[in-house]
């Protein structure tokens, strides 16, 4: 679903220039890139669980059902 966001003419011109510089296909993609950088969101969140430690052999044996 699309949403309309109102911006000034100056902001639109700046977004157009940055869109070209970043080679973004759409303004939406450009804004997503900017937000990801600002919020320090990694490109892929796969496997990222805050505070999760790496599994050891002991962990695997502990949770293995016989």
PDBQT receptor file of N, H, CA, C and O in Angstrom, charges set to zero:
ATOM      1  N   UNK A   1       0.839  -1.165   0.000  1.00  0.00    +0.000 N 
ATOM      2  CA  UNK A   1       0.000   0.000   0.000  1.00  0.00    +0.000 C 
ATOM      3  C   UNK A   1       0.896   1.245   0.000  1.00  0.00    +0.000 C 
ATOM      4  O   UNK A   1       1.827   1.339   0.800  1.00  0.00    +0.000 OA
ATOM      5  N   UNK A   2       0.626   2.165  -0.864  1.00  0.00    +0.000 N 
ATOM      6  H   UNK A   2      -0.130   2.089  -1.514  1.00  0.00    +0.000 HD
ATOM      7  CA  UNK A   2       1.421   3.385  -0.972  1.00  0.00    +0.000 C 
ATOM      8  C   UNK A   2       0.827   4.484  -0.092  1.00  0.00    +0.000 C 
ATOM      9  O   UNK A   2      -0.375   4.509   0.172  1.00  0.00    +0.000 OA
ATOM     10  N   UNK A   3       1.687   5.379   0.350  1.00  0.00    +0.000 N 
ATOM     11  H   UNK A   3       2.664   5.358   0.135  1.00  0.00    +0.000 HD
ATOM     12  CA  UNK A   3       1.298   6.526   1.161  1.00  0.00    +0.000 C 
ATOM     13  C   UNK A   3       1.918   7.770   0.561  1.00  0.00    +0.000 C 
ATOM     14  O   UNK A   3       3.021   7.716   0.019  1.00  0.00    +0.000 OA
ATOM     15  N   UNK A   4       1.227   8.878   0.651  1.00  0.00    +0.000 N 
ATOM     16  H   UNK A   4       0.331   8.922   1.092  1.00  0.00    +0.000 HD
ATOM     17  CA  UNK A   4       1.741  10.150   0.164  1.00  0.00    +0.000 C 
ATOM     18  C   UNK A   4       2.352  10.925   1.320  1.00  0.00    +0.000 C 
ATOM     19  O   UNK A   4       1.751  11.035   2.389  1.00  0.00    +0.000 OA
ATOM     20  N   UNK A   5       3.550  11.462   1.102  1.00  0.00    +0.000 N 
ATOM     21  H   UNK A   5       4.037  11.373   0.234  1.00  0.00    +0.000 HD
ATOM     22  CA  UNK A   5       4.226  12.279   2.106  1.00  0.00    +0.000 C 
ATOM     23  C   UNK A   5       4.498  13.639   1.468  1.00  0.00    +0.000 C 
ATOM     24  O   UNK A   5       5.081  13.724   0.387  1.00  0.00    +0.000 OA
ATOM     25  N   UNK A   6       4.074  14.688   2.144  1.00  0.00    +0.000 N 
ATOM     26  H   UNK A   6       3.600  14.619   3.022  1.00  0.00    +0.000 HD
ATOM     27  CA  UNK A   6       4.256  16.030   1.608  1.00  0.00    +0.000 C 
ATOM     28  C   UNK A   6       5.618  16.571   2.016  1.00  0.00    +0.000 C 
ATOM     29  O   UNK A   6       5.982  16.548   3.191  1.00  0.00    +0.000 OA
ATOM     30  N   UNK A   7       6.374  17.063   1.021  1.00  0.00    +0.000 N 
ATOM     31  H   UNK A   7       6.079  17.082   0.066  1.00  0.00    +0.000 HD
ATOM     32  CA  UNK A   7       7.677  17.682   1.269  1.00  0.00    +0.000 C 
ATOM     33  C   UNK A   7       7.734  18.990   0.478  1.00  0.00    +0.000 C 
ATOM     34  O   UNK A   7       6.988  19.182  -0.483  1.00  0.00    +0.000 OA
ATOM     35  N   UNK A   8       8.618  19.871   0.889  1.00  0.00    +0.000 N 
ATOM     36  H   UNK A   8       9.224  19.716   1.669  1.00  0.00    +0.000 HD
ATOM     37  CA  UNK A   8       8.775  21.145   0.180  1.00  0.00    +0.000 C 
ATOM     38  C   UNK A   8       9.462  20.906  -1.161  1.00  0.00    +0.000 C 
ATOM     39  O   UNK A   8      10.042  19.847  -1.400  1.00  0.00    +0.000 OA
ATOM     40  N   UNK A   9       9.385  21.907  -2.026  1.00  0.00    +0.000 N 
ATOM     41  H   UNK A   9       8.913  22.767  -1.832  1.00  0.00    +0.000 HD
ATOM     42  CA  UNK A   9      10.046  21.812  -3.334  1.00  0.00    +0.000 C 
ATOM     43  C   UNK A   9      11.559  21.636  -3.172  1.00  0.00    +0.000 C 
ATOM     44  O   UNK A   9      12.191  20.887  -3.918  1.00  0.00    +0.000 OA
ATOM     45  N   UNK A  10      12.128  22.336  -2.190  1.00  0.00    +0.000 N 
ATOM     46  H   UNK A  10      11.615  22.944  -1.584  1.00  0.00    +0.000 HD
ATOM     47  CA  UNK A  10      13.567  22.227  -1.942  1.00  0.00    +0.000 C 
ATOM     48  C   UNK A  10      13.941  20.811  -1.537  1.00  0.00    +0.000 C 
ATOM     49  O   UNK A  10      14.925  20.258  -2.028  1.00  0.00    +0.000 OA
ATOM     50  N   UNK A  11      13.155  20.226  -0.641  1.00  0.00    +0.000 N 
ATOM     51  H   UNK A  11      12.356  20.675  -0.243  1.00  0.00    +0.000 HD
ATOM     52  CA  UNK A  11      13.415  18.848  -0.200  1.00  0.00    +0.000 C 
ATOM     53  C   UNK A  11      13.281  17.882  -1.370  1.00  0.00    +0.000 C 
ATOM     54  O   UNK A  11      14.082  16.955  -1.495  1.00  0.00    +0.000 OA
ATOM     55  N   UNK A  12      12.294  18.080  -2.219  1.00  0.00    +0.000 N 
ATOM     56  H   UNK A  12      11.644  18.833  -2.117  1.00  0.00    +0.000 HD
ATOM     57  CA  UNK A  12      12.103  17.216  -3.389  1.00  0.00    +0.000 C 
ATOM     58  C   UNK A  12      13.307  17.308  -4.324  1.00  0.00    +0.000 C 
ATOM     59  O   UNK A  12      13.768  16.295  -4.850  1.00  0.00    +0.000 OA
ATOM     60  N   UNK A  13      13.813  18.522  -4.530  1.00  0.00    +0.000 N 
ATOM     61  H   UNK A  13      13.439  19.345  -4.103  1.00  0.00    +0.000 HD
ATOM     62  CA  UNK A  13      14.989  18.693  -5.391  1.00  0.00    +0.000 C 
ATOM     63  C   UNK A  13      16.202  17.999  -4.790  1.00  0.00    +0.000 C 
ATOM     64  O   UNK A  13      16.974  17.362  -5.507  1.00  0.00    +0.000 OA
ATOM     65  N   UNK A  14      16.373  18.118  -3.483  1.00  0.00    +0.000 N 
ATOM     66  H   UNK A  14      15.745  18.635  -2.901  1.00  0.00    +0.000 HD
ATOM     67  CA  UNK A  14      17.493  17.450  -2.815  1.00  0.00    +0.000 C 
ATOM     68  C   UNK A  14      17.364  15.935  -2.914  1.00  0.00    +0.000 C 
ATOM     69  O   UNK A  14      18.349  15.239  -3.159  1.00  0.00    +0.000 OA
ATOM     70  N   UNK A  15      16.151  15.425  -2.723  1.00  0.00    +0.000 N 
ATOM     71  H   UNK A  15      15.351  15.990  -2.523  1.00  0.00    +0.000 HD
ATOM     72  CA  UNK A  15      15.925  13.979  -2.852  1.00  0.00    +0.000 C 
ATOM     73  C   UNK A  15      16.209  13.515  -4.279  1.00  0.00    +0.000 C 
ATOM     74  O   UNK A  15      16.796  12.451  -4.477  1.00  0.00    +0.000 OA
ATOM     75  N   UNK A  16      15.803  14.294  -5.265  1.00  0.00    +0.000 N 
ATOM     76  H   UNK A  16      15.326  15.159  -5.105  1.00  0.00    +0.000 HD
ATOM     77  CA  UNK A  16      16.067  13.937  -6.664  1.00  0.00    +0.000 C 
ATOM     78  C   UNK A  16      17.576  13.860  -6.931  1.00  0.00    +0.000 C 
ATOM     79  O   UNK A  16      18.051  12.928  -7.580  1.00  0.00    +0.000 OA
ATOM     80  N   UNK A  17      18.320  14.851  -6.425  1.00  0.00    +0.000 N 
ATOM     81  H   UNK A  17      17.934  15.608  -5.898  1.00  0.00    +0.000 HD
ATOM     82  CA  UNK A  17      19.769  14.861  -6.626  1.00  0.00    +0.000 C 
ATOM     83  C   UNK A  17      20.422  13.669  -5.928  1.00  0.00    +0.000 C 
ATOM     84  O   UNK A  17      21.299  13.019  -6.498  1.00  0.00    +0.000 OA
ATOM     85  N   UNK A  18      20.000  13.383  -4.702  1.00  0.00    +0.000 N 
ATOM     86  H   UNK A  18      19.288  13.911  -4.239  1.00  0.00    +0.000 HD
ATOM     87  CA  UNK A  18      20.577  12.265  -3.958  1.00  0.00    +0.000 C 
ATOM     88  C   UNK A  18      20.189  10.930  -4.576  1.00  0.00    +0.000 C 
ATOM     89  O   UNK A  18      20.985   9.991  -4.598  1.00  0.00    +0.000 OA
ATOM     90  N   UNK A  19      18.969  10.850  -5.075  1.00  0.00    +0.000 N 
ATOM     91  H   UNK A  19      18.322  11.612  -5.057  1.00  0.00    +0.000 HD
ATOM     92  CA  UNK A  19      18.508   9.626  -5.755  1.00  0.00    +0.000 C 
ATOM     93  C   UNK A  19      19.412   9.307  -6.940  1.00  0.00    +0.000 C 
ATOM     94  O   UNK A  19      19.792   8.155  -7.152  1.00  0.00    +0.000 OA
ATOM     95  N   UNK A  20      19.748  10.333  -7.703  1.00  0.00    +0.000 N 
ATOM     96  H   UNK A  20      19.439  11.268  -7.530  1.00  0.00    +0.000 HD
ATOM     97  CA  UNK A  20      20.634  10.145  -8.856  1.00  0.00    +0.000 C 
ATOM     98  C   UNK A  20      22.042   9.758  -8.403  1.00  0.00    +0.000 C 
ATOM     99  O   UNK A  20      22.659   8.858  -8.974  1.00  0.00    +0.000 OA
ATOM    100  N   UNK A  21      22.538  10.433  -7.387  1.00  0.00    +0.000 N 
ATOM    101  H   UNK A  21      22.037  11.163  -6.923  1.00  0.00    +0.000 HD
ATOM    102  CA  UNK A  21      23.889  10.160  -6.885  1.00  0.00    +0.000 C 
ATOM    103  C   UNK A  21      24.006   8.730  -6.341  1.00  0.00    +0.000 C 
ATOM    104  O   UNK A  21      24.994   8.040  -6.593  1.00  0.00    +0.000 OA
ATOM    105  N   UNK A  22      22.995   8.301  -5.600  1.00  0.00    +0.000 N 
ATOM    106  H   UNK A  22      22.193   8.862  -5.395  1.00  0.00    +0.000 HD
ATOM    107  CA  UNK A  22      23.012   6.957  -4.996  1.00  0.00    +0.000 C 
ATOM    108  C   UNK A  22      22.538   5.887  -5.968  1.00  0.00    +0.000 C 
ATOM    109  O   UNK A  22      22.578   4.699  -5.647  1.00  0.00    +0.000 OA
ATOM    110  N   UNK A  23      22.090   6.293  -7.148  1.00  0.00    +0.000 N 
ATOM    111  H   UNK A  23      22.058   7.257  -7.409  1.00  0.00    +0.000 HD
ATOM    112  CA  UNK A  23      21.574   5.397  -8.175  1.00  0.00    +0.000 C 
ATOM    113  C   UNK A  23      20.417   4.551  -7.665  1.00  0.00    +0.000 C 
ATOM    114  O   UNK A  23      20.295   3.368  -7.984  1.00  0.00    +0.000 OA
ATOM    115  N   UNK A  24      19.570   5.192  -6.864  1.00  0.00    +0.000 N 
ATOM    116  H   UNK A  24      19.670   6.153  -6.605  1.00  0.00    +0.000 HD
ATOM    117  CA  UNK A  24      18.361   4.521  -6.367  1.00  0.00    +0.000 C 
ATOM    118  C   UNK A  24      17.305   4.554  -7.464  1.00  0.00    +0.000 C 
ATOM    119  O   UNK A  24      17.169   5.551  -8.173  1.00  0.00    +0.000 OA
ATOM    120  N   UNK A  25      16.563   3.464  -7.600  1.00  0.00    +0.000 N 
ATOM    121  H   UNK A  25      16.673   2.655  -7.024  1.00  0.00    +0.000 HD
ATOM    122  CA  UNK A  25      15.547   3.392  -8.646  1.00  0.00    +0.000 C 
ATOM    123  C   UNK A  25      14.316   4.238  -8.307  1.00  0.00    +0.000 C 
ATOM    124  O   UNK A  25      13.685   4.811  -9.195  1.00  0.00    +0.000 OA
ATOM    125  N   UNK A  26      13.986   4.309  -7.027  1.00  0.00    +0.000 N 
ATOM    126  H   UNK A  26      14.499   3.844  -6.306  1.00  0.00    +0.000 HD
ATOM    127  CA  UNK A  26      12.805   5.065  -6.606  1.00  0.00    +0.000 C 
ATOM    128  C   UNK A  26      13.141   5.908  -5.378  1.00  0.00    +0.000 C 
ATOM    129  O   UNK A  26      14.148   5.689  -4.705  1.00  0.00    +0.000 OA
ATOM    130  N   UNK A  27      12.278   6.867  -5.110  1.00  0.00    +0.000 N 
ATOM    131  H   UNK A  27      11.459   7.045  -5.657  1.00  0.00    +0.000 HD
ATOM    132  CA  UNK A  27      12.451   7.665  -3.898  1.00  0.00    +0.000 C 
ATOM    133  C   UNK A  27      12.285   6.783  -2.659  1.00  0.00    +0.000 C 
ATOM    134  O   UNK A  27      12.959   6.983  -1.648  1.00  0.00    +0.000 OA
ATOM    135  N   UNK A  28      11.385   5.813  -2.750  1.00  0.00    +0.000 N 
ATOM    136  H   UNK A  28      10.838   5.651  -3.572  1.00  0.00    +0.000 HD
ATOM    137  CA  UNK A  28      11.176   4.895  -1.631  1.00  0.00    +0.000 C 
ATOM    138  C   UNK A  28      12.457   4.140  -1.297  1.00  0.00    +0.000 C 
ATOM    139  O   UNK A  28      12.819   4.011  -0.127  1.00  0.00    +0.000 OA
ATOM    140  N   UNK A  29      13.143   3.641  -2.322  1.00  0.00    +0.000 N 
ATOM    141  H   UNK A  29      12.849   3.745  -3.272  1.00  0.00    +0.000 HD
ATOM    142  CA  UNK A  29      14.398   2.917  -2.094  1.00  0.00    +0.000 C 
ATOM    143  C   UNK A  29      15.460   3.832  -1.486  1.00  0.00    +0.000 C 
ATOM    144  O   UNK A  29      16.224   3.418  -0.613  1.00  0.00    +0.000 OA
ATOM    145  N   UNK A  30      15.499   5.075  -1.954  1.00  0.00    +0.000 N 
ATOM    146  H   UNK A  30      14.879   5.412  -2.662  1.00  0.00    +0.000 HD
ATOM    147  CA  UNK A  30      16.447   6.047  -1.408  1.00  0.00    +0.000 C 
ATOM    148  C   UNK A  30      16.165   6.302   0.074  1.00  0.00    +0.000 C 
ATOM    149  O   UNK A  30      17.082   6.295   0.896  1.00  0.00    +0.000 OA
ATOM    150  N   UNK A  31      14.908   6.524   0.405  1.00  0.00    +0.000 N 
ATOM    151  H   UNK A  31      14.164   6.530  -0.262  1.00  0.00    +0.000 HD
ATOM    152  CA  UNK A  31      14.546   6.790   1.800  1.00  0.00    +0.000 C 
ATOM    153  C   UNK A  31      14.860   5.576   2.673  1.00  0.00    +0.000 C 
ATOM    154  O   UNK A  31      15.333   5.734   3.799  1.00  0.00    +0.000 OA
ATOM    155  N   UNK A  32      14.605   4.373   2.174  1.00  0.00    +0.000 N 
ATOM    156  H   UNK A  32      14.221   4.244   1.260  1.00  0.00    +0.000 HD
ATOM    157  CA  UNK A  32      14.940   3.166   2.933  1.00  0.00    +0.000 C 
ATOM    158  C   UNK A  32      16.438   3.092   3.199  1.00  0.00    +0.000 C 
ATOM    159  O   UNK A  32      16.852   2.756   4.308  1.00  0.00    +0.000 OA
ATOM    160  N   UNK A  33      17.259   3.404   2.188  1.00  0.00    +0.000 N 
ATOM    161  H   UNK A  33      16.922   3.676   1.287  1.00  0.00    +0.000 HD
ATOM    162  CA  UNK A  33      18.716   3.397   2.364  1.00  0.00    +0.000 C 
ATOM    163  C   UNK A  33      19.127   4.390   3.436  1.00  0.00    +0.000 C 
ATOM    164  O   UNK A  33      19.944   4.072   4.300  1.00  0.00    +0.000 OA
ATOM    165  N   UNK A  34      18.566   5.589   3.384  1.00  0.00    +0.000 N 
ATOM    166  H   UNK A  34      17.902   5.847   2.682  1.00  0.00    +0.000 HD
ATOM    167  CA  UNK A  34      18.903   6.630   4.353  1.00  0.00    +0.000 C 
ATOM    168  C   UNK A  34      18.512   6.221   5.771  1.00  0.00    +0.000 C 
ATOM    169  O   UNK A  34      19.265   6.451   6.718  1.00  0.00    +0.000 OA
ATOM    170  N   UNK A  35      17.344   5.620   5.914  1.00  0.00    +0.000 N 
ATOM    171  H   UNK A  35      16.732   5.434   5.145  1.00  0.00    +0.000 HD
ATOM    172  CA  UNK A  35      16.871   5.186   7.235  1.00  0.00    +0.000 C 
ATOM    173  C   UNK A  35      17.740   4.048   7.761  1.00  0.00    +0.000 C 
ATOM    174  O   UNK A  35      18.084   4.034   8.943  1.00  0.00    +0.000 OA
ATOM    175  N   UNK A  36      18.099   3.103   6.910  1.00  0.00    +0.000 N 
ATOM    176  H   UNK A  36      17.820   3.115   5.950  1.00  0.00    +0.000 HD
ATOM    177  CA  UNK A  36      18.941   1.987   7.337  1.00  0.00    +0.000 C 
ATOM    178  C   UNK A  36      20.292   2.475   7.837  1.00  0.00    +0.000 C 
ATOM    179  O   UNK A  36      20.806   1.971   8.836  1.00  0.00    +0.000 OA
ATOM    180  N   UNK A  37      20.870   3.455   7.145  1.00  0.00    +0.000 N 
ATOM    181  H   UNK A  37      20.452   3.864   6.334  1.00  0.00    +0.000 HD
ATOM    182  CA  UNK A  37      22.160   3.999   7.567  1.00  0.00    +0.000 C 
ATOM    183  C   UNK A  37      22.007   4.733   8.899  1.00  0.00    +0.000 C 
ATOM    184  O   UNK A  37      22.810   4.551   9.814  1.00  0.00    +0.000 OA
ATOM    185  N   UNK A  38      20.977   5.554   8.996  1.00  0.00    +0.000 N 
ATOM    186  H   UNK A  38      20.324   5.701   8.253  1.00  0.00    +0.000 HD
ATOM    187  CA  UNK A  38      20.763   6.354  10.211  1.00  0.00    +0.000 C 
ATOM    188  C   UNK A  38      20.500   5.472  11.427  1.00  0.00    +0.000 C 
ATOM    189  O   UNK A  38      20.994   5.749  12.520  1.00  0.00    +0.000 OA
ATOM    190  N   UNK A  39      19.719   4.408  11.231  1.00  0.00    +0.000 N 
ATOM    191  H   UNK A  39      19.318   4.184  10.343  1.00  0.00    +0.000 HD
ATOM    192  CA  UNK A  39      19.357   3.529  12.348  1.00  0.00    +0.000 C 
ATOM    193  C   UNK A  39      20.345   2.383  12.529  1.00  0.00    +0.000 C 
ATOM    194  O   UNK A  39      20.175   1.546  13.416  1.00  0.00    +0.000 OA
ATOM    195  N   UNK A  40      21.387   2.346  11.683  1.00  0.00    +0.000 N 
ATOM    196  H   UNK A  40      21.525   3.026  10.963  1.00  0.00    +0.000 HD
ATOM    197  CA  UNK A  40      22.411   1.304  11.730  1.00  0.00    +0.000 C 
ATOM    198  C   UNK A  40      21.800  -0.096  11.623  1.00  0.00    +0.000 C 
ATOM    199  O   UNK A  40      22.136  -1.001  12.386  1.00  0.00    +0.000 OA
ATOM    200  N   UNK A  41      20.897  -0.245  10.657  1.00  0.00    +0.000 N 
ATOM    201  H   UNK A  41      20.624   0.490  10.037  1.00  0.00    +0.000 HD
ATOM    202  CA  UNK A  41      20.250  -1.532  10.406  1.00  0.00    +0.000 C 
ATOM    203  C   UNK A  41      21.095  -2.276   9.383  1.00  0.00    +0.000 C 
ATOM    204  O   UNK A  41      21.339  -1.750   8.297  1.00  0.00    +0.000 OA
ATOM    205  N   UNK A  42      21.556  -3.507   9.706  1.00  0.00    +0.000 N 
ATOM    206  H   UNK A  42      21.358  -3.933  10.588  1.00  0.00    +0.000 HD
ATOM    207  CA  UNK A  42      22.362  -4.256   8.738  1.00  0.00    +0.000 C 
ATOM    208  C   UNK A  42      21.529  -4.640   7.519  1.00  0.00    +0.000 C 
ATOM    209  O   UNK A  42      20.305  -4.750   7.591  1.00  0.00    +0.000 OA
ATOM    210  N   UNK A  43      22.212  -4.839   6.412  1.00  0.00    +0.000 N 
ATOM    211  H   UNK A  43      23.206  -4.749   6.353  1.00  0.00    +0.000 HD
ATOM    212  CA  UNK A  43      21.529  -5.216   5.173  1.00  0.00    +0.000 C 
ATOM    213  C   UNK A  43      20.745  -6.511   5.351  1.00  0.00    +0.000 C 
ATOM    214  O   UNK A  43      19.662  -6.660   4.785  1.00  0.00    +0.000 OA
ATOM    215  N   UNK A  44      21.274  -7.435   6.122  1.00  0.00    +0.000 N 
ATOM    216  H   UNK A  44      22.154  -7.313   6.581  1.00  0.00    +0.000 HD
ATOM    217  CA  UNK A  44      20.600  -8.695   6.390  1.00  0.00    +0.000 C 
ATOM    218  C   UNK A  44      20.506  -8.907   7.889  1.00  0.00    +0.000 C 
ATOM    219  O   UNK A  44      21.507  -8.807   8.597  1.00  0.00    +0.000 OA
ATOM    220  N   UNK A  45      19.321  -9.196   8.371  1.00  0.00    +0.000 N 
ATOM    221  H   UNK A  45      18.507  -9.278   7.796  1.00  0.00    +0.000 HD
ATOM    222  CA  UNK A  45      19.120  -9.477   9.793  1.00  0.00    +0.000 C 
ATOM    223  C   UNK A  45      19.091 -10.989  10.031  1.00  0.00    +0.000 C 
ATOM    224  O   UNK A  45      18.828 -11.421  11.154  1.00  0.00    +0.000 OA
ATOM    225  N   UNK A  46      19.357 -11.807   8.998  1.00  0.00    +0.000 N 
ATOM    226  H   UNK A  46      19.571 -11.456   8.086  1.00  0.00    +0.000 HD
ATOM    227  CA  UNK A  46      19.291 -13.261   9.117  1.00  0.00    +0.000 C 
ATOM    228  C   UNK A  46      20.249 -13.749  10.195  1.00  0.00    +0.000 C 
ATOM    229  O   UNK A  46      21.448 -13.477  10.141  1.00  0.00    +0.000 OA
ATOM    230  N   UNK A  47      19.722 -14.456  11.152  1.00  0.00    +0.000 N 
ATOM    231  H   UNK A  47      18.748 -14.677  11.195  1.00  0.00    +0.000 HD
ATOM    232  CA  UNK A  47      20.541 -15.042  12.210  1.00  0.00    +0.000 C 
ATOM    233  C   UNK A  47      20.951 -14.071  13.297  1.00  0.00    +0.000 C 
ATOM    234  O   UNK A  47      21.679 -14.452  14.214  1.00  0.00    +0.000 OA
ATOM    235  N   UNK A  48      20.510 -12.840  13.220  1.00  0.00    +0.000 N 
ATOM    236  H   UNK A  48      19.920 -12.531  12.475  1.00  0.00    +0.000 HD
ATOM    237  CA  UNK A  48      20.923 -11.842  14.205  1.00  0.00    +0.000 C 
ATOM    238  C   UNK A  48      19.923 -11.794  15.352  1.00  0.00    +0.000 C 
ATOM    239  O   UNK A  48      18.820 -11.267  15.212  1.00  0.00    +0.000 OA
ATOM    240  N   UNK A  49      20.321 -12.345  16.471  1.00  0.00    +0.000 N 
ATOM    241  H   UNK A  49      21.217 -12.773  16.585  1.00  0.00    +0.000 HD
ATOM    242  CA  UNK A  49      19.512 -12.279  17.676  1.00  0.00    +0.000 C 
ATOM    243  C   UNK A  49      20.389 -11.670  18.752  1.00  0.00    +0.000 C 
ATOM    244  O   UNK A  49      21.432 -12.219  19.108  1.00  0.00    +0.000 OA
ATOM    245  N   UNK A  50      19.956 -10.529  19.265  1.00  0.00    +0.000 N 
ATOM    246  H   UNK A  50      19.109 -10.083  18.976  1.00  0.00    +0.000 HD
ATOM    247  CA  UNK A  50      20.764  -9.798  20.222  1.00  0.00    +0.000 C 
ATOM    248  C   UNK A  50      21.034 -10.660  21.462  1.00  0.00    +0.000 C 
ATOM    249  O   UNK A  50      20.109 -11.207  22.062  1.00  0.00    +0.000 OA
ATOM    250  N   UNK A  51      22.305 -10.770  21.833  1.00  0.00    +0.000 N 
ATOM    251  H   UNK A  51      23.057 -10.326  21.346  1.00  0.00    +0.000 HD
ATOM    252  CA  UNK A  51      22.688 -11.484  23.043  1.00  0.00    +0.000 C 
ATOM    253  C   UNK A  51      22.837 -12.988  22.891  1.00  0.00    +0.000 C 
ATOM    254  O   UNK A  51      23.190 -13.671  23.852  1.00  0.00    +0.000 OA
ATOM    255  N   UNK A  52      22.578 -13.514  21.707  1.00  0.00    +0.000 N 
ATOM    256  H   UNK A  52      22.291 -12.960  20.926  1.00  0.00    +0.000 HD
ATOM    257  CA  UNK A  52      22.683 -14.955  21.494  1.00  0.00    +0.000 C 
ATOM    258  C   UNK A  52      24.145 -15.337  21.332  1.00  0.00    +0.000 C 
ATOM    259  O   UNK A  52      24.858 -14.782  20.496  1.00  0.00    +0.000 OA
ATOM    260  N   UNK A  53      24.583 -16.301  22.151  1.00  0.00    +0.000 N 
ATOM    261  H   UNK A  53      24.004 -16.752  22.830  1.00  0.00    +0.000 HD
ATOM    262  CA  UNK A  53      25.976 -16.726  22.061  1.00  0.00    +0.000 C 
ATOM    263  C   UNK A  53      26.109 -17.870  21.064  1.00  0.00    +0.000 C 
ATOM    264  O   UNK A  53      25.130 -18.544  20.742  1.00  0.00    +0.000 OA
ATOM    265  N   UNK A  54      27.301 -18.076  20.590  1.00  0.00    +0.000 N 
ATOM    266  H   UNK A  54      28.095 -17.529  20.852  1.00  0.00    +0.000 HD
ATOM    267  CA  UNK A  54      27.574 -19.149  19.650  1.00  0.00    +0.000 C 
ATOM    268  C   UNK A  54      27.396 -20.496  20.347  1.00  0.00    +0.000 C 
ATOM    269  O   UNK A  54      27.755 -20.652  21.514  1.00  0.00    +0.000 OA
ATOM    270  N   UNK A  55      26.843 -21.457  19.630  1.00  0.00    +0.000 N 
ATOM    271  H   UNK A  55      26.551 -21.330  18.682  1.00  0.00    +0.000 HD
ATOM    272  CA  UNK A  55      26.610 -22.776  20.200  1.00  0.00    +0.000 C 
ATOM    273  C   UNK A  55      27.925 -23.536  20.314  1.00  0.00    +0.000 C 
ATOM    274  O   UNK A  55      28.806 -23.413  19.463  1.00  0.00    +0.000 OA
ATOM    275  N   UNK A  56      28.043 -24.330  21.388  1.00  0.00    +0.000 N 
ATOM    276  H   UNK A  56      27.327 -24.430  22.079  1.00  0.00    +0.000 HD
ATOM    277  CA  UNK A  56      29.205 -25.198  21.575  1.00  0.00    +0.000 C 
ATOM    278  C   UNK A  56      28.752 -26.651  21.429  1.00  0.00    +0.000 C 
ATOM    279  O   UNK A  56      27.557 -26.931  21.338  1.00  0.00    +0.000 OA
ATOM    280  N   UNK A  57      29.716 -27.566  21.408  1.00  0.00    +0.000 N 
ATOM    281  H   UNK A  57      30.687 -27.338  21.481  1.00  0.00    +0.000 HD
ATOM    282  CA  UNK A  57      29.370 -28.989  21.329  1.00  0.00    +0.000 C 
ATOM    283  C   UNK A  57      28.556 -29.409  22.545  1.00  0.00    +0.000 C 
ATOM    284  O   UNK A  57      27.631 -30.212  22.430  1.00  0.00    +0.000 OA
ATOM    285  N   UNK A  58      28.901 -28.863  23.719  1.00  0.00    +0.000 N 
ATOM    286  H   UNK A  58      29.653 -28.210  23.813  1.00  0.00    +0.000 HD
ATOM    287  CA  UNK A  58      28.168 -29.201  24.944  1.00  0.00    +0.000 C 
ATOM    288  C   UNK A  58      26.700 -28.779  24.841  1.00  0.00    +0.000 C 
ATOM    289  O   UNK A  58      25.809 -29.497  25.293  1.00  0.00    +0.000 OA
ATOM    290  N   UNK A  59      26.459 -27.623  24.250  1.00  0.00    +0.000 N 
ATOM    291  H   UNK A  59      27.183 -27.039  23.883  1.00  0.00    +0.000 HD
ATOM    292  CA  UNK A  59      25.081 -27.159  24.063  1.00  0.00    +0.000 C 
ATOM    293  C   UNK A  59      24.319 -28.123  23.163  1.00  0.00    +0.000 C 
ATOM    294  O   UNK A  59      23.160 -28.442  23.426  1.00  0.00    +0.000 OA
ATOM    295  N   UNK A  60      24.961 -28.576  22.122  1.00  0.00    +0.000 N 
ATOM    296  H   UNK A  60      25.903 -28.316  21.909  1.00  0.00    +0.000 HD
ATOM    297  CA  UNK A  60      24.295 -29.489  21.191  1.00  0.00    +0.000 C 
ATOM    298  C   UNK A  60      23.953 -30.815  21.874  1.00  0.00    +0.000 C 
ATOM    299  O   UNK A  60      22.876 -31.370  21.654  1.00  0.00    +0.000 OA
ATOM    300  N   UNK A  61      24.874 -31.320  22.705  1.00  0.00    +0.000 N 
ATOM    301  H   UNK A  61      25.748 -30.868  22.883  1.00  0.00    +0.000 HD
ATOM    302  CA  UNK A  61      24.617 -32.568  23.412  1.00  0.00    +0.000 C 
ATOM    303  C   UNK A  61      23.515 -32.380  24.451  1.00  0.00    +0.000 C 
ATOM    304  O   UNK A  61      22.695 -33.275  24.655  1.00  0.00    +0.000 OA
ATOM    305  N   UNK A  62      23.492 -31.245  25.094  1.00  0.00    +0.000 N 
ATOM    306  H   UNK A  62      24.159 -30.518  24.928  1.00  0.00    +0.000 HD
ATOM    307  CA  UNK A  62      22.505 -30.983  26.142  1.00  0.00    +0.000 C 
ATOM    308  C   UNK A  62      21.076 -30.978  25.590  1.00  0.00    +0.000 C 
ATOM    309  O   UNK A  62      20.155 -31.462  26.248  1.00  0.00    +0.000 OA
ATOM    310  N   UNK A  63      20.891 -30.436  24.390  1.00  0.00    +0.000 N 
ATOM    311  H   UNK A  63      21.638 -30.043  23.855  1.00  0.00    +0.000 HD
ATOM    312  CA  UNK A  63      19.560 -30.307  23.825  1.00  0.00    +0.000 C 
ATOM    313  C   UNK A  63      19.218 -31.435  22.851  1.00  0.00    +0.000 C 
ATOM    314  O   UNK A  63      18.135 -31.429  22.265  1.00  0.00    +0.000 OA
ATOM    315  N   UNK A  64      20.110 -32.390  22.670  1.00  0.00    +0.000 N 
ATOM    316  H   UNK A  64      20.989 -32.395  23.146  1.00  0.00    +0.000 HD
ATOM    317  CA  UNK A  64      19.872 -33.504  21.759  1.00  0.00    +0.000 C 
ATOM    318  C   UNK A  64      19.041 -34.563  22.471  1.00  0.00    +0.000 C 
ATOM    319  O   UNK A  64      19.386 -35.012  23.564  1.00  0.00    +0.000 OA
ATOM    320  N   UNK A  65      17.942 -34.952  21.835  1.00  0.00    +0.000 N 
ATOM    321  H   UNK A  65      17.661 -34.586  20.948  1.00  0.00    +0.000 HD
ATOM    322  CA  UNK A  65      17.106 -35.996  22.421  1.00  0.00    +0.000 C 
ATOM    323  C   UNK A  65      17.596 -37.360  21.968  1.00  0.00    +0.000 C 
ATOM    324  O   UNK A  65      17.866 -37.566  20.785  1.00  0.00    +0.000 OA
ATOM    325  N   UNK A  66      17.711 -38.282  22.895  1.00  0.00    +0.000 N 
ATOM    326  H   UNK A  66      17.492 -38.115  23.856  1.00  0.00    +0.000 HD
ATOM    327  CA  UNK A  66      18.137 -39.637  22.567  1.00  0.00    +0.000 C 
ATOM    328  C   UNK A  66      16.971 -40.554  22.407  1.00  0.00    +0.000 C 
ATOM    329  O   UNK A  66      17.151 -41.739  22.128  1.00  0.00    +0.000 OA
TER     330      UNK A  66
